[in-house]
C-alpha cells in the first residue's frame, strides 16, 4: 500500500512538472489568471507572469471598483482570463484612472477606459520571490492588495523532488541487489567471497 501511494504521488508530481512547463512557456507571452470572488467581497486569484506565479488577495473588491465600467467589475464566483502580454483592452465608462502595484494600470481618453496588461517585478523581488502589500482608498472605499510571487523554477524543483528521490532510491536498490547476488559488499562493492562476517573494506556486516 505504501509503495502504491508513493508511486501515485510521484506520478502526480510528474504531471505537475509538465503542467508547470507548459504555463512557464506561456508566461513569456501571456498572463493567465484564475480568480474567485467570495461573498465577503474578497478576491483570491492565482495568476502567471513571466517566469513566475502569483497568489493574490484583494479586499472590498466590488465596492472599491464600483466606479469602473460594469464589464470590468468581477462577479461573485470563479473567473478565468488570459491576456497577451502588452495587449490593451478598451471599455466605455466614466472618467477614471488608476495604477496598481502589479503594473496593471488604466488611463482615460474621453469616455473610454483602457487597461494595458503588463507586469513589472516589485522593488523587493529577489530571485523571483516577492511579497507586496498595498493598502489604498479607491472610490471612497478602503481596500488592500496582497500579492505573493513565486518563481517557476522553485515550483518545478519542489514538484520534481519526490520523483527524483523515488527514482534514485529504486536505482540504488537495484544496484545493491546486483552486488549482493554477485557476492559483493552492498555498501562499497568489495568482493566478499573470501570474507565471512564483515566487509574488510568498509566494515559492513555481510
C-alpha positions in Angstrom: 0.0 0.0 0.0 2.8 2.4 0.9 4.5 1.7 -2.4 1.3 2.3 -4.4 0.8 5.7 -2.6 4.4 6.7 -3.2 4.1 5.8 -6.9 0.8 7.6 -7.3 2.2 10.7 -5.6 5.3 10.6 -7.8 3.1 10.4 -10.9 1.0 13.4 -9.8 4.2 15.3 -9.2 5.5 14.5 -12.7 2.2 15.6 -14.2 2.5 18.8 -12.2 6.0 19.4 -13.5 4.7 19.0 -17.1 1.9 21.4 -16.4 4.3 24.0 -15.0 6.5 23.7 -18.0 3.5 24.5 -20.3 2.5 27.5 -18.3 6.1 28.6 -18.0 6.4 28.8 -21.7 3.0 30.6 -21.9 4.0 33.1 -19.3 6.6 34.6 -21.7 3.8 35.9 -23.9 0.5 35.6 -21.9 -0.9 36.5 -18.5 -3.2 33.7 -17.3 -5.4 34.0 -14.2 -7.9 32.0 -12.2 -9.9 34.1 -9.7 -12.6 33.5 -7.1 -14.6 36.4 -5.7 -16.2 35.4 -2.4 -19.4 36.8 -1.0 -17.3 38.6 1.6 -16.1 40.7 -1.4 -12.6 39.3 -1.1 -11.0 38.4 -4.4 -8.5 35.5 -4.4 -6.5 34.8 -7.6 -3.8 32.6 -9.0 -2.0 34.1 -11.9 1.1 33.7 -14.0 3.6 36.3 -15.1 7.0 36.0 -16.9 8.9 33.1 -15.2 6.7 33.2 -12.1 3.4 32.5 -10.3 1.4 35.0 -8.2 -1.0 34.4 -5.4 -3.1 37.5 -4.7 -5.9 38.7 -2.5 -7.8 41.9 -2.7 -10.3 43.1 -0.1 -13.6 45.0 -0.7 -13.1 44.3 -4.4 -16.5 45.2 -5.9 -17.1 48.1 -3.5 -13.7 49.7 -4.4 -14.3 49.2 -8.2 -17.9 50.4 -8.4 -16.8 53.5 -10.4 -15.2 51.3 -13.1 -17.1 50.2 -16.2 -19.5 47.3 -15.4 -17.7 45.0 -17.8 -14.6 45.3 -15.6 -16.2 44.6 -12.2 -15.7 41.0 -11.3 -18.8 38.8 -10.5 -19.1 36.6 -7.4 -17.7 33.1 -8.2 -15.0 31.7 -10.4 -13.4 33.5 -13.3 -10.7 32.6 -15.8 -8.9 35.0 -18.1 -5.9 35.1 -20.4 -4.4 38.2 -22.0 -1.5 38.6 -24.3 1.4 40.4 -22.6 1.3 44.1 -23.6 -2.2 43.9 -25.0 -4.7 46.7 -24.4 -8.4 46.4 -23.6 -10.8 49.3 -24.1 -14.0 49.8 -22.2 -16.6 52.5 -22.4 -17.3 54.1 -19.0 -16.8 57.0 -16.7 -13.7 59.1 -16.4 -11.4 57.2 -14.2 -7.7 56.2 -13.9 -5.6 54.1 -11.7 -2.3 52.2 -11.5 -1.8 49.2 -9.3 1.4 47.9 -7.7 1.5 44.9 -10.1 2.0 47.2 -13.0 -1.6 46.9 -14.4 -2.7 50.4 -15.0 -5.6 52.3 -16.5 -5.8 55.6 -18.4 -8.7 57.6 -19.7 -9.2 59.1 -23.1 -12.6 60.8 -23.2 -15.2 58.4 -22.2 -13.1 55.3 -22.8 -11.2 53.4 -20.2 -8.1 51.5 -21.3 -6.2 48.8 -19.4 -2.8 47.6 -20.5 -1.9 44.0 -19.5 1.7 44.3 -18.4 3.8 43.1 -15.4 6.8 44.5 -13.7 8.5 43.0 -10.6 8.2 44.8 -7.3 11.3 46.5 -5.9 11.6 43.9 -3.2 11.9 41.0 -5.6 14.9 38.6 -5.1 15.5 35.6 -7.3 11.8 35.7 -8.4 10.4 35.8 -4.8 8.4 38.8 -3.7 5.7 39.9 -1.3 3.7 43.1 -1.9 1.1 44.7 0.3 -0.6 47.8 -1.0 -3.3 49.5 1.1 -5.2 52.3 -0.7 -8.5 54.0 -1.0 -10.5 53.7 -4.2 -14.0 55.1 -4.9 -14.1 56.1 -1.3 -13.6 52.6 -0.1 -10.6 51.4 1.9 -9.1 48.3 0.2 -5.8 46.5 0.1 -4.0 44.2 -2.3 -1.7 41.4 -1.1 0.5 39.5 -3.6 3.0 36.7 -3.2 5.3 36.0 -6.2 7.0 32.6 -6.6 9.4 31.8 -9.4 8.5 28.9 -11.7 11.9 27.2 -11.2 11.2 26.9 -7.4 7.8 25.3 -8.0 9.3 22.9 -10.6 12.1 22.0 -8.2 9.6 21.2 -5.4 7.4 19.2 -7.7 10.3 17.2 -9.1 11.9 16.4 -5.7 9.8 13.4 -4.8 10.0 11.7 -8.2 13.8 12.2 -8.2 14.1 10.7 -4.8 12.0 7.7 -5.7 13.9 7.1 -8.9 17.3 7.4 -7.2 16.2 5.1 -4.4 14.9 2.5 -6.8 18.2 2.6 -8.8 20.1 2.2 -5.5 18.1 -0.8 -4.5 18.6 -2.4 -7.9 22.4 -1.8 -7.8 22.6 -3.2 -4.2 20.7 -6.3 -5.3 23.1 -7.0 -8.2 26.1 -6.6 -5.8 24.7 -8.9 -3.2 23.8 -11.5 -5.9 27.4 -11.3 -7.2 28.9 -11.8 -3.7 29.9 -8.1 -3.3 29.5 -5.8 -0.4 26.2 -3.9 -0.6 27.8 -0.7 0.6 31.1 -0.4 -1.3 31.0 -3.2 -3.8 34.1 -5.0 -2.3 34.4 -8.7 -3.2 33.2 -10.7 -0.1 33.6 -14.2 -1.4 36.7 -14.7 0.7 35.2 -13.0 3.8 32.9 -14.4 6.3 31.4 -11.9 8.8 32.2 -8.3 7.7 33.5 -6.4 4.7 37.2 -5.8 5.2 37.0 -2.6 3.2 34.1 -0.7 5.0 33.1 -2.9 7.9 29.5 -3.6 6.8 28.1 -6.9 8.1 27.8 -9.5 5.4 
